[in-house]
Amino acid sequence: MKQKILSMMKKFQVEKILLFLEKINYILELNLLYRTVNRIENGKIELKNILENHIYQISIQTIEHINPIPVNVSFIFEYYTLILYN
């Protein structure tokens, strides 16, 4: 029993380490993307627009998944955009 618990703990620790490494890799990729876009004239503005559109689409999909009745959620998007960028 003790061996089984130790095995499970090791597996859990390895999974946590792998998740942590995935997050680090994601951050490094975002950093590379930002540095690349930063070199392009108006690149940050375009990246911001792409990101806003992506967040909007994900928000719409999530809301439609929760409530299949179409909802006008532009006010939600605008609210969170104001929070994020102010």
PDB file of N, CA, C and O in Angstrom:
ATOM      1  N   MET A   1       0.831  -1.201   0.000  1.00  0.00           N
ATOM      2  CA  MET A   1       0.000   0.000   0.000  1.00  0.00           C
ATOM      3  C   MET A   1       0.866   1.251   0.000  1.00  0.00           C
ATOM      4  O   MET A   1       0.602   2.196  -0.744  1.00  0.00           O
ATOM      5  N   LYS A   2       1.892   1.256   0.829  1.00  0.00           N
ATOM      6  CA  LYS A   2       2.794   2.394   0.909  1.00  0.00           C
ATOM      7  C   LYS A   2       3.466   2.631  -0.442  1.00  0.00           C
ATOM      8  O   LYS A   2       3.604   3.772  -0.882  1.00  0.00           O
ATOM      9  N   GLN A   3       3.878   1.561  -1.085  1.00  0.00           N
ATOM     10  CA  GLN A   3       4.529   1.664  -2.391  1.00  0.00           C
ATOM     11  C   GLN A   3       3.578   2.246  -3.439  1.00  0.00           C
ATOM     12  O   GLN A   3       3.979   3.049  -4.281  1.00  0.00           O
ATOM     13  N   LYS A   4       2.334   1.832  -3.374  1.00  0.00           N
ATOM     14  CA  LYS A   4       1.330   2.328  -4.316  1.00  0.00           C
ATOM     15  C   LYS A   4       1.111   3.833  -4.129  1.00  0.00           C
ATOM     16  O   LYS A   4       0.998   4.577  -5.103  1.00  0.00           O
ATOM     17  N   ILE A   5       1.052   4.265  -2.879  1.00  0.00           N
ATOM     18  CA  ILE A   5       0.870   5.693  -2.584  1.00  0.00           C
ATOM     19  C   ILE A   5       2.076   6.493  -3.074  1.00  0.00           C
ATOM     20  O   ILE A   5       1.922   7.561  -3.666  1.00  0.00           O
ATOM     21  N   LEU A   6       3.281   5.966  -2.823  1.00  0.00           N
ATOM     22  CA  LEU A   6       4.491   6.651  -3.288  1.00  0.00           C
ATOM     23  C   LEU A   6       4.508   6.733  -4.816  1.00  0.00           C
ATOM     24  O   LEU A   6       4.906   7.753  -5.380  1.00  0.00           O
ATOM     25  N   SER A   7       4.086   5.689  -5.467  1.00  0.00           N
ATOM     26  CA  SER A   7       4.025   5.674  -6.928  1.00  0.00           C
ATOM     27  C   SER A   7       3.037   6.723  -7.441  1.00  0.00           C
ATOM     28  O   SER A   7       3.317   7.434  -8.405  1.00  0.00           O
ATOM     29  N   MET A   8       1.889   6.808  -6.791  1.00  0.00           N
ATOM     30  CA  MET A   8       0.888   7.793  -7.189  1.00  0.00           C
ATOM     31  C   MET A   8       1.399   9.220  -6.963  1.00  0.00           C
ATOM     32  O   MET A   8       1.155  10.107  -7.781  1.00  0.00           O
ATOM     33  N   MET A   9       2.105   9.437  -5.854  1.00  0.00           N
ATOM     34  CA  MET A   9       2.647  10.757  -5.555  1.00  0.00           C
ATOM     35  C   MET A   9       3.693  11.155  -6.587  1.00  0.00           C
ATOM     36  O   MET A   9       3.731  12.305  -7.023  1.00  0.00           O
ATOM     37  N   LYS A  10       4.541  10.209  -6.978  1.00  0.00           N
ATOM     38  CA  LYS A  10       5.559  10.492  -7.985  1.00  0.00           C
ATOM     39  C   LYS A  10       4.906  10.838  -9.319  1.00  0.00           C
ATOM     40  O   LYS A  10       5.331  11.770 -10.001  1.00  0.00           O
ATOM     41  N   LYS A  11       3.880  10.089  -9.684  1.00  0.00           N
ATOM     42  CA  LYS A  11       3.164  10.355 -10.928  1.00  0.00           C
ATOM     43  C   LYS A  11       2.543  11.743 -10.892  1.00  0.00           C
ATOM     44  O   LYS A  11       2.609  12.483 -11.874  1.00  0.00           O
ATOM     45  N   PHE A  12       1.944  12.094  -9.768  1.00  0.00           N
ATOM     46  CA  PHE A  12       1.336  13.410  -9.615  1.00  0.00           C
ATOM     47  C   PHE A  12       2.386  14.506  -9.731  1.00  0.00           C
ATOM     48  O   PHE A  12       2.150  15.525 -10.381  1.00  0.00           O
ATOM     49  N   GLN A  13       3.545  14.306  -9.105  1.00  0.00           N
ATOM     50  CA  GLN A  13       4.611  15.296  -9.164  1.00  0.00           C
ATOM     51  C   GLN A  13       5.122  15.465 -10.588  1.00  0.00           C
ATOM     52  O   GLN A  13       5.373  16.586 -11.029  1.00  0.00           O
ATOM     53  N   VAL A  14       5.278  14.358 -11.309  1.00  0.00           N
ATOM     54  CA  VAL A  14       5.739  14.425 -12.691  1.00  0.00           C
ATOM     55  C   VAL A  14       4.721  15.183 -13.540  1.00  0.00           C
ATOM     56  O   VAL A  14       5.107  15.997 -14.379  1.00  0.00           O
ATOM     57  N   GLU A  15       3.440  14.932 -13.337  1.00  0.00           N
ATOM     58  CA  GLU A  15       2.396  15.637 -14.092  1.00  0.00           C
ATOM     59  C   GLU A  15       2.430  17.133 -13.799  1.00  0.00           C
ATOM     60  O   GLU A  15       2.276  17.952 -14.705  1.00  0.00           O
ATOM     61  N   LYS A  16       2.634  17.488 -12.532  1.00  0.00           N
ATOM     62  CA  LYS A  16       2.716  18.906 -12.174  1.00  0.00           C
ATOM     63  C   LYS A  16       3.925  19.557 -12.827  1.00  0.00           C
ATOM     64  O   LYS A  16       3.835  20.684 -13.313  1.00  0.00           O
ATOM     65  N   ILE A  17       5.041  18.867 -12.844  1.00  0.00           N
ATOM     66  CA  ILE A  17       6.254  19.395 -13.477  1.00  0.00           C
ATOM     67  C   ILE A  17       6.025  19.583 -14.971  1.00  0.00           C
ATOM     68  O   ILE A  17       6.426  20.602 -15.532  1.00  0.00           O
ATOM     69  N   LEU A  18       5.387  18.619 -15.618  1.00  0.00           N
ATOM     70  CA  LEU A  18       5.117  18.727 -17.049  1.00  0.00           C
ATOM     71  C   LEU A  18       4.181  19.896 -17.351  1.00  0.00           C
ATOM     72  O   LEU A  18       4.388  20.620 -18.325  1.00  0.00           O
ATOM     73  N   LEU A  19       3.159  20.083 -16.527  1.00  0.00           N
ATOM     74  CA  LEU A  19       2.267  21.231 -16.709  1.00  0.00           C
ATOM     75  C   LEU A  19       3.017  22.546 -16.538  1.00  0.00           C
ATOM     76  O   LEU A  19       2.797  23.498 -17.286  1.00  0.00           O
ATOM     77  N   PHE A  20       3.895  22.588 -15.555  1.00  0.00           N
ATOM     78  CA  PHE A  20       4.695  23.782 -15.321  1.00  0.00           C
ATOM     79  C   PHE A  20       5.587  24.078 -16.523  1.00  0.00           C
ATOM     80  O   PHE A  20       5.697  25.227 -16.950  1.00  0.00           O
ATOM     81  N   LEU A  21       6.224  23.038 -17.069  1.00  0.00           N
ATOM     82  CA  LEU A  21       7.087  23.222 -18.233  1.00  0.00           C
ATOM     83  C   LEU A  21       6.292  23.665 -19.455  1.00  0.00           C
ATOM     84  O   LEU A  21       6.785  24.452 -20.262  1.00  0.00           O
ATOM     85  N   GLU A  22       5.071  23.168 -19.598  1.00  0.00           N
ATOM     86  CA  GLU A  22       4.207  23.615 -20.698  1.00  0.00           C
ATOM     87  C   GLU A  22       3.891  25.101 -20.564  1.00  0.00           C
ATOM     88  O   GLU A  22       3.884  25.833 -21.554  1.00  0.00           O
ATOM     89  N   LYS A  23       3.627  25.542 -19.329  1.00  0.00           N
ATOM     90  CA  LYS A  23       3.339  26.958 -19.104  1.00  0.00           C
ATOM     91  C   LYS A  23       4.553  27.816 -19.424  1.00  0.00           C
ATOM     92  O   LYS A  23       4.420  28.884 -20.023  1.00  0.00           O
ATOM     93  N   ILE A  24       5.731  27.357 -19.031  1.00  0.00           N
ATOM     94  CA  ILE A  24       6.960  28.099 -19.329  1.00  0.00           C
ATOM     95  C   ILE A  24       7.158  28.185 -20.839  1.00  0.00           C
ATOM     96  O   ILE A  24       7.487  29.247 -21.366  1.00  0.00           O
ATOM     97  N   ASN A  25       6.955  27.062 -21.534  1.00  0.00           N
ATOM     98  CA  ASN A  25       7.098  27.053 -22.984  1.00  0.00           C
ATOM     99  C   ASN A  25       6.109  28.018 -23.630  1.00  0.00           C
ATOM    100  O   ASN A  25       6.460  28.731 -24.571  1.00  0.00           O
ATOM    101  N   TYR A  26       4.876  28.042 -23.129  1.00  0.00           N
ATOM    102  CA  TYR A  26       3.853  28.956 -23.649  1.00  0.00           C
ATOM    103  C   TYR A  26       4.289  30.406 -23.461  1.00  0.00           C
ATOM    104  O   TYR A  26       4.139  31.222 -24.371  1.00  0.00           O
ATOM    105  N   ILE A  27       4.823  30.728 -22.299  1.00  0.00           N
ATOM    106  CA  ILE A  27       5.282  32.090 -22.018  1.00  0.00           C
ATOM    107  C   ILE A  27       6.441  32.458 -22.936  1.00  0.00           C
ATOM    108  O   ILE A  27       6.500  33.579 -23.442  1.00  0.00           O
ATOM    109  N   LEU A  28       7.361  31.524 -23.154  1.00  0.00           N
ATOM    110  CA  LEU A  28       8.489  31.785 -24.051  1.00  0.00           C
ATOM    111  C   LEU A  28       8.007  32.015 -25.485  1.00  0.00           C
ATOM    112  O   LEU A  28       8.533  32.878 -26.188  1.00  0.00           O
ATOM    113  N   GLU A  29       7.012  31.249 -25.913  1.00  0.00           N
ATOM    114  CA  GLU A  29       6.450  31.439 -27.251  1.00  0.00           C
ATOM    115  C   GLU A  29       5.775  32.801 -27.375  1.00  0.00           C
ATOM    116  O   GLU A  29       5.919  33.479 -28.392  1.00  0.00           O
ATOM    117  N   LEU A  30       5.039  33.198 -26.340  1.00  0.00           N
ATOM    118  CA  LEU A  30       4.405  34.524 -26.354  1.00  0.00           C
ATOM    119  C   LEU A  30       5.458  35.629 -26.389  1.00  0.00           C
ATOM    120  O   LEU A  30       5.290  36.635 -27.078  1.00  0.00           O
ATOM    121  N   ASN A  31       6.536  35.435 -25.644  1.00  0.00           N
ATOM    122  CA  ASN A  31       7.621  36.411 -25.626  1.00  0.00           C
ATOM    123  C   ASN A  31       8.231  36.541 -27.023  1.00  0.00           C
ATOM    124  O   ASN A  31       8.472  37.653 -27.493  1.00  0.00           O
ATOM    125  N   LEU A  32       8.479  35.420 -27.681  1.00  0.00           N
ATOM    126  CA  LEU A  32       9.030  35.438 -29.033  1.00  0.00           C
ATOM    127  C   LEU A  32       8.070  36.123 -30.001  1.00  0.00           C
ATOM    128  O   LEU A  32       8.488  36.924 -30.838  1.00  0.00           O
ATOM    129  N   LEU A  33       6.781  35.804 -29.882  1.00  0.00           N
ATOM    130  CA  LEU A  33       5.779  36.438 -30.727  1.00  0.00           C
ATOM    131  C   LEU A  33       5.771  37.946 -30.511  1.00  0.00           C
ATOM    132  O   LEU A  33       5.745  38.711 -31.475  1.00  0.00           O
ATOM    133  N   TYR A  34       5.793  38.377 -29.257  1.00  0.00           N
ATOM    134  CA  TYR A  34       5.766  39.804 -28.952  1.00  0.00           C
ATOM    135  C   TYR A  34       6.997  40.507 -29.516  1.00  0.00           C
ATOM    136  O   TYR A  34       6.884  41.574 -30.119  1.00  0.00           O
ATOM    137  N   ARG A  35       8.177  39.906 -29.319  1.00  0.00           N
ATOM    138  CA  ARG A  35       9.398  40.532 -29.834  1.00  0.00           C
ATOM    139  C   ARG A  35       9.377  40.623 -31.355  1.00  0.00           C
ATOM    140  O   ARG A  35       9.847  41.606 -31.927  1.00  0.00           O
ATOM    141  N   THR A  36       8.834  39.603 -32.007  1.00  0.00           N
ATOM    142  CA  THR A  36       8.745  39.618 -33.460  1.00  0.00           C
ATOM    143  C   THR A  36       7.760  40.682 -33.932  1.00  0.00           C
ATOM    144  O   THR A  36       8.064  41.454 -34.841  1.00  0.00           O
ATOM    145  N   VAL A  37       6.593  40.722 -33.319  1.00  0.00           N
ATOM    146  CA  VAL A  37       5.561  41.685 -33.701  1.00  0.00           C
ATOM    147  C   VAL A  37       5.998  43.109 -33.376  1.00  0.00           C
ATOM    148  O   VAL A  37       5.638  44.048 -34.086  1.00  0.00           O
ATOM    149  N   ASN A  38       6.758  43.268 -32.328  1.00  0.00           N
ATOM    150  CA  ASN A  38       7.208  44.589 -31.890  1.00  0.00           C
ATOM    151  C   ASN A  38       8.095  45.239 -32.947  1.00  0.00           C
ATOM    152  O   ASN A  38       8.179  46.466 -33.001  1.00  0.00           O
ATOM    153  N   ARG A  39       8.752  44.455 -33.780  1.00  0.00           N
ATOM    154  CA  ARG A  39       9.634  44.991 -34.814  1.00  0.00           C
ATOM    155  C   ARG A  39       8.864  45.521 -36.018  1.00  0.00           C
ATOM    156  O   ARG A  39       9.396  46.301 -36.809  1.00  0.00           O
ATOM    157  N   ILE A  40       7.630  45.102 -36.153  1.00  0.00           N
ATOM    158  CA  ILE A  40       6.815  45.501 -37.299  1.00  0.00           C
ATOM    159  C   ILE A  40       6.081  46.794 -36.952  1.00  0.00           C
ATOM    160  O   ILE A  40       5.555  46.947 -35.850  1.00  0.00           O
ATOM    161  N   GLU A  41       6.055  47.715 -37.904  1.00  0.00           N
ATOM    162  CA  GLU A  41       5.345  48.967 -37.680  1.00  0.00           C
ATOM    163  C   GLU A  41       3.858  48.677 -37.470  1.00  0.00           C
ATOM    164  O   GLU A  41       3.242  47.973 -38.270  1.00  0.00           O
ATOM    165  N   ASN A  42       3.294  49.209 -36.413  1.00  0.00           N
ATOM    166  CA  ASN A  42       1.898  48.988 -36.020  1.00  0.00           C
ATOM    167  C   ASN A  42       1.605  47.510 -35.722  1.00  0.00           C
ATOM    168  O   ASN A  42       0.447  47.092 -35.720  1.00  0.00           O
ATOM    169  N   GLY A  43       2.636  46.740 -35.477  1.00  0.00           N
ATOM    170  CA  GLY A  43       2.458  45.314 -35.202  1.00  0.00           C
ATOM    171  C   GLY A  43       1.717  45.064 -33.899  1.00  0.00           C
ATOM    172  O   GLY A  43       0.880  44.165 -33.814  1.00  0.00           O
ATOM    173  N   LYS A  44       2.028  45.862 -32.886  1.00  0.00           N
ATOM    174  CA  LYS A  44       1.358  45.673 -31.600  1.00  0.00           C
ATOM    175  C   LYS A  44      -0.132  45.973 -31.699  1.00  0.00           C
ATOM    176  O   LYS A  44      -0.950  45.319 -31.052  1.00  0.00           O
ATOM    177  N   ILE A  45      -0.474  46.960 -32.506  1.00  0.00           N
ATOM    178  CA  ILE A  45      -1.890  47.301 -32.673  1.00  0.00           C
ATOM    179  C   ILE A  45      -2.620  46.136 -33.339  1.00  0.00           C
ATOM    180  O   ILE A  45      -3.708  45.746 -32.914  1.00  0.00           O
ATOM    181  N   GLU A  46      -2.001  45.586 -34.393  1.00  0.00           N
ATOM    182  CA  GLU A  46      -2.625  44.465 -35.097  1.00  0.00           C
ATOM    183  C   GLU A  46      -2.720  43.238 -34.195  1.00  0.00           C
ATOM    184  O   GLU A  46      -3.732  42.536 -34.201  1.00  0.00           O
ATOM    185  N   LEU A  47      -1.665  42.979 -33.418  1.00  0.00           N
ATOM    186  CA  LEU A  47      -1.693  41.849 -32.483  1.00  0.00           C
ATOM    187  C   LEU A  47      -2.804  42.046 -31.447  1.00  0.00           C
ATOM    188  O   LEU A  47      -3.506  41.098 -31.094  1.00  0.00           O
ATOM    189  N   LYS A  48      -2.957  43.277 -30.966  1.00  0.00           N
ATOM    190  CA  LYS A  48      -4.026  43.580 -30.004  1.00  0.00           C
ATOM    191  C   LYS A  48      -5.395  43.306 -30.618  1.00  0.00           C
ATOM    192  O   LYS A  48      -6.265  42.733 -29.962  1.00  0.00           O
ATOM    193  N   ASN A  49      -5.594  43.711 -31.872  1.00  0.00           N
ATOM    194  CA  ASN A  49      -6.872  43.472 -32.550  1.00  0.00           C
ATOM    195  C   ASN A  49      -7.133  41.975 -32.731  1.00  0.00           C
ATOM    196  O   ASN A  49      -8.250  41.503 -32.518  1.00  0.00           O
ATOM    197  N   ILE A  50      -6.106  41.242 -33.123  1.00  0.00           N
ATOM    198  CA  ILE A  50      -6.251  39.787 -33.291  1.00  0.00           C
ATOM    199  C   ILE A  50      -6.608  39.138 -31.963  1.00  0.00           C
ATOM    200  O   ILE A  50      -7.485  38.277 -31.901  1.00  0.00           O
ATOM    201  N   LEU A  51      -5.926  39.552 -30.901  1.00  0.00           N
ATOM    202  CA  LEU A  51      -6.188  38.995 -29.578  1.00  0.00           C
ATOM    203  C   LEU A  51      -7.600  39.333 -29.105  1.00  0.00           C
ATOM    204  O   LEU A  51      -8.290  38.477 -28.551  1.00  0.00           O
ATOM    205  N   GLU A  52      -8.031  40.571 -29.320  1.00  0.00           N
ATOM    206  CA  GLU A  52      -9.389  40.955 -28.937  1.00  0.00           C
ATOM    207  C   GLU A  52     -10.429  40.115 -29.681  1.00  0.00           C
ATOM    208  O   GLU A  52     -11.400  39.648 -29.086  1.00  0.00           O
ATOM    209  N   ASN A  53     -10.219  39.928 -30.982  1.00  0.00           N
ATOM    210  CA  ASN A  53     -11.155  39.122 -31.767  1.00  0.00           C
ATOM    211  C   ASN A  53     -11.172  37.674 -31.290  1.00  0.00           C
ATOM    212  O   ASN A  53     -12.230  37.045 -31.236  1.00  0.00           O
ATOM    213  N   HIS A  54     -10.004  37.150 -30.947  1.00  0.00           N
ATOM    214  CA  HIS A  54      -9.925  35.772 -30.452  1.00  0.00           C
ATOM    215  C   HIS A  54     -10.680  35.637 -29.129  1.00  0.00           C
ATOM    216  O   HIS A  54     -11.456  34.700 -28.943  1.00  0.00           O
ATOM    217  N   ILE A  55     -10.449  36.574 -28.219  1.00  0.00           N
ATOM    218  CA  ILE A  55     -11.144  36.540 -26.922  1.00  0.00           C
ATOM    219  C   ILE A  55     -12.647  36.651 -27.135  1.00  0.00           C
ATOM    220  O   ILE A  55     -13.421  35.964 -26.468  1.00  0.00           O
ATOM    221  N   TYR A  56     -13.061  37.502 -28.050  1.00  0.00           N
ATOM    222  CA  TYR A  56     -14.483  37.666 -28.343  1.00  0.00           C
ATOM    223  C   TYR A  56     -15.080  36.358 -28.864  1.00  0.00           C
ATOM    224  O   TYR A  56     -16.142  35.936 -28.405  1.00  0.00           O
ATOM    225  N   GLN A  57     -14.402  35.714 -29.821  1.00  0.00           N
ATOM    226  CA  GLN A  57     -14.914  34.464 -30.390  1.00  0.00           C
ATOM    227  C   GLN A  57     -14.995  33.357 -29.337  1.00  0.00           C
ATOM    228  O   GLN A  57     -15.979  32.620 -29.283  1.00  0.00           O
ATOM    229  N   ILE A  58     -13.969  33.242 -28.509  1.00  0.00           N
ATOM    230  CA  ILE A  58     -13.979  32.234 -27.442  1.00  0.00           C
ATOM    231  C   ILE A  58     -15.115  32.525 -26.464  1.00  0.00           C
ATOM    232  O   ILE A  58     -15.780  31.603 -25.991  1.00  0.00           O
ATOM    233  N   SER A  59     -15.339  33.803 -26.160  1.00  0.00           N
ATOM    234  CA  SER A  59     -16.421  34.172 -25.249  1.00  0.00           C
ATOM    235  C   SER A  59     -17.778  33.788 -25.825  1.00  0.00           C
ATOM    236  O   SER A  59     -18.621  33.228 -25.124  1.00  0.00           O
ATOM    237  N   ILE A  60     -17.983  34.090 -27.099  1.00  0.00           N
ATOM    238  CA  ILE A  60     -19.243  33.744 -27.758  1.00  0.00           C
ATOM    239  C   ILE A  60     -19.449  32.230 -27.751  1.00  0.00           C
ATOM    240  O   ILE A  60     -20.539  31.755 -27.433  1.00  0.00           O
ATOM    241  N   GLN A  61     -18.409  31.474 -28.099  1.00  0.00           N
ATOM    242  CA  GLN A  61     -18.519  30.013 -28.120  1.00  0.00           C
ATOM    243  C   GLN A  61     -18.846  29.465 -26.734  1.00  0.00           C
ATOM    244  O   GLN A  61     -19.662  28.554 -26.594  1.00  0.00           O
ATOM    245  N   THR A  62     -18.206  30.024 -25.720  1.00  0.00           N
ATOM    246  CA  THR A  62     -18.452  29.559 -24.354  1.00  0.00           C
ATOM    247  C   THR A  62     -19.888  29.843 -23.934  1.00  0.00           C
ATOM    248  O   THR A  62     -20.556  28.985 -23.358  1.00  0.00           O
ATOM    249  N   ILE A  63     -20.352  31.034 -24.221  1.00  0.00           N
ATOM    250  CA  ILE A  63     -21.725  31.398 -23.853  1.00  0.00           C
ATOM    251  C   ILE A  63     -22.724  30.540 -24.616  1.00  0.00           C
ATOM    252  O   ILE A  63     -23.711  30.086 -24.037  1.00  0.00           O
ATOM    253  N   GLU A  64     -22.487  30.309 -25.902  1.00  0.00           N
ATOM    254  CA  GLU A  64     -23.392  29.474 -26.690  1.00  0.00           C
ATOM    255  C   GLU A  64     -23.387  28.029 -26.196  1.00  0.00           C
ATOM    256  O   GLU A  64     -24.404  27.338 -26.255  1.00  0.00           O
ATOM    257  N   HIS A  65     -22.234  27.585 -25.712  1.00  0.00           N
ATOM    258  CA  HIS A  65     -22.156  26.222 -25.160  1.00  0.00           C
ATOM    259  C   HIS A  65     -22.989  26.117 -23.882  1.00  0.00           C
ATOM    260  O   HIS A  65     -23.665  25.114 -23.654  1.00  0.00           O
ATOM    261  N   ILE A  66     -22.935  27.153 -23.060  1.00  0.00           N
ATOM    262  CA  ILE A  66     -23.686  27.163 -21.807  1.00  0.00           C
ATOM    263  C   ILE A  66     -25.171  27.375 -22.076  1.00  0.00           C
ATOM    264  O   ILE A  66     -26.025  26.689 -21.515  1.00  0.00           O
ATOM    265  N   ASN A  67     -25.460  28.338 -22.945  1.00  0.00           N
ATOM    266  CA  ASN A  67     -26.847  28.688 -23.252  1.00  0.00           C
ATOM    267  C   ASN A  67     -26.993  28.726 -24.771  1.00  0.00           C
ATOM    268  O   ASN A  67     -26.524  29.671 -25.406  1.00  0.00           O
ATOM    269  N   PRO A  68     -27.628  27.730 -25.359  1.00  0.00           N
ATOM    270  CA  PRO A  68     -27.709  27.675 -26.824  1.00  0.00           C
ATOM    271  C   PRO A  68     -28.553  28.780 -27.455  1.00  0.00           C
ATOM    272  O   PRO A  68     -28.535  28.935 -28.677  1.00  0.00           O
ATOM    273  N   ILE A  69     -29.278  29.539 -26.668  1.00  0.00           N
ATOM    274  CA  ILE A  69     -30.061  30.656 -27.198  1.00  0.00           C
ATOM    275  C   ILE A  69     -29.103  31.809 -27.518  1.00  0.00           C
ATOM    276  O   ILE A  69     -28.355  32.240 -26.641  1.00  0.00           O
ATOM    277  N   PRO A  70     -29.111  32.317 -28.763  1.00  0.00           N
ATOM    278  CA  PRO A  70     -28.200  33.413 -29.111  1.00  0.00           C
ATOM    279  C   PRO A  70     -28.407  34.625 -28.200  1.00  0.00           C
ATOM    280  O   PRO A  70     -29.531  35.014 -27.884  1.00  0.00           O
ATOM    281  N   VAL A  71     -27.300  35.191 -27.802  1.00  0.00           N
ATOM    282  CA  VAL A  71     -27.344  36.321 -26.878  1.00  0.00           C
ATOM    283  C   VAL A  71     -26.452  37.415 -27.424  1.00  0.00           C
ATOM    284  O   VAL A  71     -25.377  37.142 -27.958  1.00  0.00           O
ATOM    285  N   ASN A  72     -26.895  38.649 -27.291  1.00  0.00           N
ATOM    286  CA  ASN A  72     -26.049  39.769 -27.662  1.00  0.00           C
ATOM    287  C   ASN A  72     -25.110  40.042 -26.502  1.00  0.00           C
ATOM    288  O   ASN A  72     -25.531  40.545 -25.459  1.00  0.00           O
ATOM    289  N   VAL A  73     -23.849  39.714 -26.680  1.00  0.00           N
ATOM    290  CA  VAL A  73     -22.891  39.819 -25.576  1.00  0.00           C
ATOM    291  C   VAL A  73     -21.855  40.909 -25.818  1.00  0.00           C
ATOM    292  O   VAL A  73     -20.802  40.925 -25.180  1.00  0.00           O
ATOM    293  N   SER A  74     -22.151  41.810 -26.730  1.00  0.00           N
ATOM    294  CA  SER A  74     -21.167  42.847 -27.015  1.00  0.00           C
ATOM    295  C   SER A  74     -20.839  43.675 -25.775  1.00  0.00           C
ATOM    296  O   SER A  74     -19.697  44.099 -25.597  1.00  0.00           O
ATOM    297  N   PHE A  75     -21.823  43.905 -24.928  1.00  0.00           N
ATOM    298  CA  PHE A  75     -21.563  44.679 -23.710  1.00  0.00           C
ATOM    299  C   PHE A  75     -20.584  43.947 -22.792  1.00  0.00           C
ATOM    300  O   PHE A  75     -19.770  44.588 -22.127  1.00  0.00           O
ATOM    301  N   ILE A  76     -20.650  42.618 -22.746  1.00  0.00           N
ATOM    302  CA  ILE A  76     -19.710  41.842 -21.937  1.00  0.00           C
ATOM    303  C   ILE A  76     -18.308  41.985 -22.493  1.00  0.00           C
ATOM    304  O   ILE A  76     -17.355  42.214 -21.747  1.00  0.00           O
ATOM    305  N   PHE A  77     -18.181  41.851 -23.813  1.00  0.00           N
ATOM    306  CA  PHE A  77     -16.881  41.989 -24.457  1.00  0.00           C
ATOM    307  C   PHE A  77     -16.299  43.371 -24.211  1.00  0.00           C
ATOM    308  O   PHE A  77     -15.125  43.501 -23.863  1.00  0.00           O
ATOM    309  N   GLU A  78     -17.114  44.402 -24.392  1.00  0.00           N
ATOM    310  CA  GLU A  78     -16.645  45.766 -24.179  1.00  0.00           C
ATOM    311  C   GLU A  78     -16.236  45.987 -22.724  1.00  0.00           C
ATOM    312  O   GLU A  78     -15.231  46.643 -22.452  1.00  0.00           O
ATOM    313  N   TYR A  79     -17.003  45.448 -21.802  1.00  0.00           N
ATOM    314  CA  TYR A  79     -16.697  45.593 -20.378  1.00  0.00           C
ATOM    315  C   TYR A  79     -15.328  44.989 -20.054  1.00  0.00           C
ATOM    316  O   TYR A  79     -14.489  45.635 -19.427  1.00  0.00           O
ATOM    317  N   TYR A  80     -15.112  43.740 -20.488  1.00  0.00           N
ATOM    318  CA  TYR A  80     -13.846  43.087 -20.187  1.00  0.00           C
ATOM    319  C   TYR A  80     -12.687  43.699 -20.965  1.00  0.00           C
ATOM    320  O   TYR A  80     -11.561  43.715 -20.468  1.00  0.00           O
ATOM    321  N   THR A  81     -12.932  44.194 -22.154  1.00  0.00           N
ATOM    322  CA  THR A  81     -11.880  44.887 -22.894  1.00  0.00           C
ATOM    323  C   THR A  81     -11.462  46.147 -22.157  1.00  0.00           C
ATOM    324  O   THR A  81     -10.272  46.446 -22.060  1.00  0.00           O
ATOM    325  N   LEU A  82     -12.435  46.887 -21.637  1.00  0.00           N
ATOM    326  CA  LEU A  82     -12.104  48.094 -20.871  1.00  0.00           C
ATOM    327  C   LEU A  82     -11.314  47.736 -19.615  1.00  0.00           C
ATOM    328  O   LEU A  82     -10.367  48.435 -19.254  1.00  0.00           O
ATOM    329  N   ILE A  83     -11.697  46.659 -18.957  1.00  0.00           N
ATOM    330  CA  ILE A  83     -10.976  46.238 -17.755  1.00  0.00           C
ATOM    331  C   ILE A  83      -9.542  45.849 -18.104  1.00  0.00           C
ATOM    332  O   ILE A  83      -8.607  46.211 -17.389  1.00  0.00           O
ATOM    333  N   LEU A  84      -9.367  45.107 -19.209  1.00  0.00           N
ATOM    334  CA  LEU A  84      -8.043  44.615 -19.579  1.00  0.00           C
ATOM    335  C   LEU A  84      -7.104  45.728 -20.014  1.00  0.00           C
ATOM    336  O   LEU A  84      -5.915  45.687 -19.699  1.00  0.00           O
ATOM    337  N   TYR A  85      -7.610  46.713 -20.724  1.00  0.00           N
ATOM    338  CA  TYR A  85      -6.738  47.718 -21.334  1.00  0.00           C
ATOM    339  C   TYR A  85      -6.746  49.062 -20.636  1.00  0.00           C
ATOM    340  O   TYR A  85      -6.129  50.010 -21.123  1.00  0.00           O
ATOM    341  N   ASN A  86      -7.423  49.166 -19.518  1.00  0.00           N
ATOM    342  CA  ASN A  86      -7.384  50.435 -18.761  1.00  0.00           C
ATOM    343  C   ASN A  86      -6.752  50.239 -17.434  1.00  0.00           C
ATOM    344  O   ASN A  86      -6.633  51.189 -16.661  1.00  0.00           O
TER     345      ASN A  86
END
